[in-house]
Amino acid sequence: MWPAKPTYCRYNSPCLSVYSENAVDVFDVNSREWIQTVPLTKIKIWNEGSLNILLVETV
């Protein structure tokens, strides 16, 4: 189901961000649709949500 093995998952309503070694996939949990893939290599979570807030604002 995943293009790459997920390393982290974060939820910030209504978006679910799934982090892998080569991208961040963003999904809308209400419509159960894929929104976008952000190609970021070896991304890591810095803290509890600052990166998610940035992604939600740009979606």
Biopython code that builds the backbone (N, CA, C, O; Angstrom):
import numpy as np
from Bio.PDB.StructureBuilder import StructureBuilder

atoms = [
    (1, "MET", "N", (0.811, -1.196, 0.000)),
    (1, "MET", "CA", (0.000, 0.000, 0.000)),
    (1, "MET", "C", (0.858, 1.266, 0.000)),
    (1, "MET", "O", (0.496, 2.242, -0.657)),
    (2, "TRP", "N", (1.986, 1.278, 0.718)),
    (2, "TRP", "CA", (2.829, 2.467, 0.789)),
    (2, "TRP", "C", (3.921, 2.386, -0.273)),
    (2, "TRP", "O", (4.441, 1.300, -0.529)),
    (3, "PRO", "N", (4.283, 3.511, -0.897)),
    (3, "PRO", "CA", (5.376, 3.506, -1.863)),
    (3, "PRO", "C", (6.730, 3.220, -1.209)),
    (3, "PRO", "O", (7.623, 2.664, -1.848)),
    (4, "ALA", "N", (6.881, 3.597, 0.049)),
    (4, "ALA", "CA", (8.092, 3.311, 0.831)),
    (4, "ALA", "C", (7.658, 3.031, 2.266)),
    (4, "ALA", "O", (6.583, 3.457, 2.689)),
    (5, "LYS", "N", (8.487, 2.321, 3.006)),
    (5, "LYS", "CA", (8.142, 1.963, 4.377)),
    (5, "LYS", "C", (7.994, 3.229, 5.237)),
    (5, "LYS", "O", (8.932, 4.022, 5.317)),
    (6, "PRO", "N", (6.830, 3.431, 5.882)),
    (6, "PRO", "CA", (6.635, 4.608, 6.739)),
    (6, "PRO", "C", (7.543, 4.563, 7.970)),
    (6, "PRO", "O", (7.747, 3.509, 8.571)),
    (7, "THR", "N", (8.080, 5.730, 8.329)),
    (7, "THR", "CA", (8.908, 5.833, 9.528)),
    (7, "THR", "C", (8.198, 6.596, 10.638)),
    (7, "THR", "O", (8.409, 6.303, 11.814)),
    (8, "TYR", "N", (7.362, 7.569, 10.287)),
    (8, "TYR", "CA", (6.590, 8.347, 11.254)),
    (8, "TYR", "C", (5.218, 8.652, 10.672)),
    (8, "TYR", "O", (5.044, 8.685, 9.454)),
    (9, "CYS", "N", (4.253, 8.874, 11.545)),
    (9, "CYS", "CA", (2.925, 9.337, 11.145)),
    (9, "CYS", "C", (2.513, 10.449, 12.095)),
    (9, "CYS", "O", (2.729, 10.351, 13.303)),
    (10, "ARG", "N", (1.921, 11.501, 11.554)),
    (10, "ARG", "CA", (1.417, 12.603, 12.367)),
    (10, "ARG", "C", (0.035, 12.985, 11.862)),
    (10, "ARG", "O", (-0.226, 12.998, 10.660)),
    (11, "TYR", "N", (-0.842, 13.295, 12.808)),
    (11, "TYR", "CA", (-2.201, 13.699, 12.459)),
    (11, "TYR", "C", (-2.434, 15.116, 12.950)),
    (11, "TYR", "O", (-2.212, 15.418, 14.123)),
    (12, "ASN", "N", (-2.880, 15.984, 12.053)),
    (12, "ASN", "CA", (-3.258, 17.355, 12.373)),
    (12, "ASN", "C", (-4.511, 17.620, 11.556)),
    (12, "ASN", "O", (-4.433, 17.896, 10.359)),
    (13, "SER", "N", (-5.649, 17.538, 12.195)),
    (13, "SER", "CA", (-6.954, 17.538, 11.535)),
    (13, "SER", "C", (-7.041, 18.589, 10.439)),
    (13, "SER", "O", (-6.721, 19.752, 10.685)),
    (14, "PRO", "N", (-7.456, 18.222, 9.266)),
    (14, "PRO", "CA", (-7.917, 16.925, 8.788)),
    (14, "PRO", "C", (-6.838, 16.126, 8.060)),
    (14, "PRO", "O", (-7.155, 15.167, 7.357)),
    (15, "CYS", "N", (-5.568, 16.506, 8.216)),
    (15, "CYS", "CA", (-4.498, 15.878, 7.430)),
    (15, "CYS", "C", (-3.715, 14.836, 8.217)),
    (15, "CYS", "O", (-3.380, 15.030, 9.386)),
    (16, "LEU", "N", (-3.436, 13.735, 7.546)),
    (16, "LEU", "CA", (-2.545, 12.712, 8.065)),
    (16, "LEU", "C", (-1.269, 12.779, 7.238)),
    (16, "LEU", "O", (-1.306, 12.634, 6.016)),
    (17, "SER", "N", (-0.146, 13.000, 7.903)),
    (17, "SER", "CA", (1.149, 13.052, 7.226)),
    (17, "SER", "C", (1.896, 11.766, 7.530)),
    (17, "SER", "O", (2.072, 11.393, 8.690)),
    (18, "VAL", "N", (2.332, 11.097, 6.479)),
    (18, "VAL", "CA", (3.065, 9.839, 6.620)),
    (18, "VAL", "C", (4.473, 10.071, 6.073)),
    (18, "VAL", "O", (4.654, 10.361, 4.891)),
    (19, "TYR", "N", (5.458, 9.937, 6.950)),
    (19, "TYR", "CA", (6.853, 10.192, 6.609)),
    (19, "TYR", "C", (7.542, 8.887, 6.250)),
    (19, "TYR", "O", (7.350, 7.867, 6.913)),
    (20, "SER", "N", (8.343, 8.927, 5.197)),
    (20, "SER", "CA", (9.156, 7.772, 4.825)),
    (20, "SER", "C", (10.565, 8.268, 4.533)),
    (20, "SER", "O", (10.855, 9.452, 4.703)),
    (21, "GLU", "N", (11.433, 7.378, 4.100)),
    (21, "GLU", "CA", (12.819, 7.767, 3.863)),
    (21, "GLU", "C", (12.971, 8.723, 2.682)),
    (21, "GLU", "O", (13.944, 9.474, 2.624)),
    (22, "ASN", "N", (12.027, 8.709, 1.743)),
    (22, "ASN", "CA", (12.196, 9.552, 0.565)),
    (22, "ASN", "C", (11.044, 10.503, 0.263)),
    (22, "ASN", "O", (11.048, 11.139, -0.791)),
    (23, "ALA", "N", (10.046, 10.625, 1.162)),
    (23, "ALA", "CA", (8.943, 11.545, 0.892)),
    (23, "ALA", "C", (8.029, 11.678, 2.103)),
    (23, "ALA", "O", (8.096, 10.897, 3.053)),
    (24, "VAL", "N", (7.173, 12.694, 2.035)),
    (24, "VAL", "CA", (6.092, 12.857, 3.001)),
    (24, "VAL", "C", (4.800, 12.798, 2.198)),
    (24, "VAL", "O", (4.597, 13.599, 1.287)),
    (25, "ASP", "N", (3.930, 11.858, 2.529)),
    (25, "ASP", "CA", (2.636, 11.731, 1.866)),
    (25, "ASP", "C", (1.577, 12.345, 2.770)),
    (25, "ASP", "O", (1.542, 12.072, 3.969)),
    (26, "VAL", "N", (0.710, 13.180, 2.190)),
    (26, "VAL", "CA", (-0.329, 13.860, 2.952)),
    (26, "VAL", "C", (-1.686, 13.363, 2.469)),
    (26, "VAL", "O", (-1.965, 13.346, 1.270)),
    (27, "PHE", "N", (-2.524, 12.959, 3.423)),
    (27, "PHE", "CA", (-3.851, 12.432, 3.128)),
    (27, "PHE", "C", (-4.907, 13.229, 3.879)),
    (27, "PHE", "O", (-4.658, 13.698, 4.990)),
    (28, "ASP", "N", (-6.083, 13.385, 3.282)),
    (28, "ASP", "CA", (-7.240, 13.977, 3.953)),
    (28, "ASP", "C", (-8.029, 12.833, 4.571)),
    (28, "ASP", "O", (-8.553, 11.984, 3.851)),
    (29, "VAL", "N", (-8.118, 12.801, 5.895)),
    (29, "VAL", "CA", (-8.780, 11.672, 6.549)),
    (29, "VAL", "C", (-10.296, 11.740, 6.413)),
    (29, "VAL", "O", (-10.958, 10.705, 6.498)),
    (30, "ASN", "N", (-10.868, 12.924, 6.203)),
    (30, "ASN", "CA", (-12.322, 13.024, 6.050)),
    (30, "ASN", "C", (-12.794, 12.448, 4.716)),
    (30, "ASN", "O", (-13.776, 11.707, 4.667)),
    (31, "SER", "N", (-12.100, 12.787, 3.648)),
    (31, "SER", "CA", (-12.491, 12.283, 2.326)),
    (31, "SER", "C", (-11.753, 10.999, 1.960)),
    (31, "SER", "O", (-12.070, 10.370, 0.951)),
    (32, "ARG", "N", (-10.768, 10.604, 2.775)),
    (32, "ARG", "CA", (-9.943, 9.410, 2.537)),
    (32, "ARG", "C", (-9.228, 9.491, 1.192)),
    (32, "ARG", "O", (-9.128, 8.503, 0.465)),
    (33, "GLU", "N", (-8.731, 10.691, 0.875)),
    (33, "GLU", "CA", (-8.034, 10.904, -0.389)),
    (33, "GLU", "C", (-6.594, 11.342, -0.152)),
    (33, "GLU", "O", (-6.268, 11.970, 0.855)),
    (34, "TRP", "N", (-5.756, 10.993, -1.101)),
    (34, "TRP", "CA", (-4.380, 11.461, -1.106)),
    (34, "TRP", "C", (-4.390, 12.919, -1.539)),
    (34, "TRP", "O", (-5.080, 13.274, -2.495)),
    (35, "ILE", "N", (-3.629, 13.772, -0.847)),
    (35, "ILE", "CA", (-3.554, 15.189, -1.204)),
    (35, "ILE", "C", (-2.297, 15.472, -2.013)),
    (35, "ILE", "O", (-2.366, 16.004, -3.121)),
    (36, "GLN", "N", (-1.139, 15.108, -1.445)),
    (36, "GLN", "CA", (0.108, 15.361, -2.167)),
    (36, "GLN", "C", (1.242, 14.543, -1.579)),
    (36, "GLN", "O", (1.152, 14.022, -0.468)),
    (37, "THR", "N", (2.306, 14.446, -2.351)),
    (37, "THR", "CA", (3.554, 13.850, -1.898)),
    (37, "THR", "C", (4.634, 14.914, -2.006)),
    (37, "THR", "O", (4.817, 15.529, -3.057)),
    (38, "VAL", "N", (5.345, 15.123, -0.909)),
    (38, "VAL", "CA", (6.437, 16.091, -0.889)),
    (38, "VAL", "C", (7.745, 15.298, -0.900)),
    (38, "VAL", "O", (8.039, 14.595, 0.067)),
    (39, "PRO", "N", (8.534, 15.395, -1.970)),
    (39, "PRO", "CA", (9.759, 14.597, -2.062)),
    (39, "PRO", "C", (10.888, 15.180, -1.209)),
    (39, "PRO", "O", (11.627, 16.058, -1.655)),
    (40, "LEU", "N", (11.008, 14.687, 0.005)),
    (40, "LEU", "CA", (12.057, 15.111, 0.929)),
    (40, "LEU", "C", (12.828, 13.874, 1.363)),
    (40, "LEU", "O", (12.254, 12.967, 1.966)),
    (41, "THR", "N", (14.103, 13.828, 1.068)),
    (41, "THR", "CA", (14.910, 12.651, 1.367)),
    (41, "THR", "C", (15.329, 12.624, 2.831)),
    (41, "THR", "O", (15.805, 13.621, 3.373)),
    (42, "LYS", "N", (15.144, 11.463, 3.463)),
    (42, "LYS", "CA", (15.554, 11.209, 4.853)),
    (42, "LYS", "C", (15.038, 12.264, 5.826)),
    (42, "LYS", "O", (15.789, 12.776, 6.655)),
    (43, "ILE", "N", (13.759, 12.580, 5.718)),
    (43, "ILE", "CA", (13.127, 13.566, 6.598)),
    (43, "ILE", "C", (12.965, 12.990, 7.997)),
    (43, "ILE", "O", (12.688, 11.801, 8.155)),
    (44, "LYS", "N", (13.137, 13.827, 9.009)),
    (44, "LYS", "CA", (12.943, 13.412, 10.399)),
    (44, "LYS", "C", (12.054, 14.427, 11.098)),
    (44, "LYS", "O", (12.010, 15.599, 10.723)),
    (45, "ILE", "N", (11.352, 13.963, 12.112)),
    (45, "ILE", "CA", (10.490, 14.841, 12.892)),
    (45, "ILE", "C", (11.354, 15.624, 13.876)),
    (45, "ILE", "O", (12.148, 15.035, 14.610)),
    (46, "TRP", "N", (11.204, 16.944, 13.896)),
    (46, "TRP", "CA", (11.964, 17.755, 14.842)),
    (46, "TRP", "C", (11.269, 17.836, 16.184)),
    (46, "TRP", "O", (11.914, 17.719, 17.226)),
    (47, "ASN", "N", (9.958, 18.034, 16.171)),
    (47, "ASN", "CA", (9.180, 18.075, 17.411)),
    (47, "ASN", "C", (7.744, 17.684, 17.106)),
    (47, "ASN", "O", (7.469, 17.155, 16.029)),
    (48, "GLU", "N", (6.845, 17.926, 18.004)),
    (48, "GLU", "CA", (5.464, 17.442, 17.876)),
    (48, "GLU", "C", (4.583, 18.339, 17.018)),
    (48, "GLU", "O", (3.562, 18.812, 17.516)),
    (49, "GLY", "N", (4.914, 18.599, 15.772)),
    (49, "GLY", "CA", (3.957, 19.244, 14.902)),
    (49, "GLY", "C", (4.399, 20.450, 14.109)),
    (49, "GLY", "O", (3.636, 20.903, 13.256)),
    (50, "SER", "N", (5.582, 21.003, 14.330)),
    (50, "SER", "CA", (5.941, 22.205, 13.585)),
    (50, "SER", "C", (6.026, 21.928, 12.087)),
    (50, "SER", "O", (5.636, 22.775, 11.284)),
    (51, "LEU", "N", (6.525, 20.767, 11.703)),
    (51, "LEU", "CA", (6.580, 20.426, 10.287)),
    (51, "LEU", "C", (5.180, 20.173, 9.743)),
    (51, "LEU", "O", (4.894, 20.536, 8.602)),
    (52, "ASN", "N", (4.307, 19.563, 10.528)),
    (52, "ASN", "CA", (2.936, 19.345, 10.089)),
    (52, "ASN", "C", (2.202, 20.652, 9.854)),
    (52, "ASN", "O", (1.451, 20.771, 8.885)),
    (53, "ILE", "N", (2.402, 21.622, 10.711)),
    (53, "ILE", "CA", (1.748, 22.913, 10.536)),
    (53, "ILE", "C", (2.206, 23.554, 9.233)),
    (53, "ILE", "O", (1.390, 24.121, 8.506)),
    (54, "LEU", "N", (3.484, 23.474, 8.929)),
    (54, "LEU", "CA", (4.006, 24.004, 7.680)),
    (54, "LEU", "C", (3.358, 23.312, 6.492)),
    (54, "LEU", "O", (2.995, 23.980, 5.523)),
    (55, "LEU", "N", (3.202, 21.997, 6.536)),
    (55, "LEU", "CA", (2.585, 21.263, 5.432)),
    (55, "LEU", "C", (1.120, 21.609, 5.271)),
    (55, "LEU", "O", (0.633, 21.728, 4.146)),
    (56, "VAL", "N", (0.408, 21.771, 6.374)),
    (56, "VAL", "CA", (-1.012, 22.084, 6.290)),
    (56, "VAL", "C", (-1.215, 23.459, 5.674)),
    (56, "VAL", "O", (-2.159, 23.651, 4.908)),
    (57, "GLU", "N", (-0.356, 24.417, 5.990)),
    (57, "GLU", "CA", (-0.491, 25.755, 5.438)),
    (57, "GLU", "C", (-0.229, 25.791, 3.939)),
    (57, "GLU", "O", (-0.804, 26.628, 3.243)),
    (58, "THR", "N", (0.612, 24.921, 3.426)),
    (58, "THR", "CA", (0.943, 24.946, 2.007)),
    (58, "THR", "C", (0.024, 24.066, 1.168)),
    (58, "THR", "O", (0.113, 24.087, -0.060)),
    (59, "VAL", "N", (-0.850, 23.300, 1.796)),
    (59, "VAL", "CA", (-1.715, 22.384, 1.052)),
    (59, "VAL", "C", (-2.848, 23.114, 0.428)),
    (59, "VAL", "O", (-3.683, 22.504, -0.240)),
]
sb = StructureBuilder()
sb.init_structure("model")
sb.init_model(0)
sb.init_chain("A")
sb.init_seg("    ")
for serial, (resi, resn, name, xyz) in enumerate(atoms, 1):
    if name == "N":
        sb.init_residue(resn, " ", resi, " ")
    sb.init_atom(name, np.array(xyz, "f"), 0.0, 1.0, " ", f" {name:<3s}", serial, name[0])
structure = sb.get_structure()
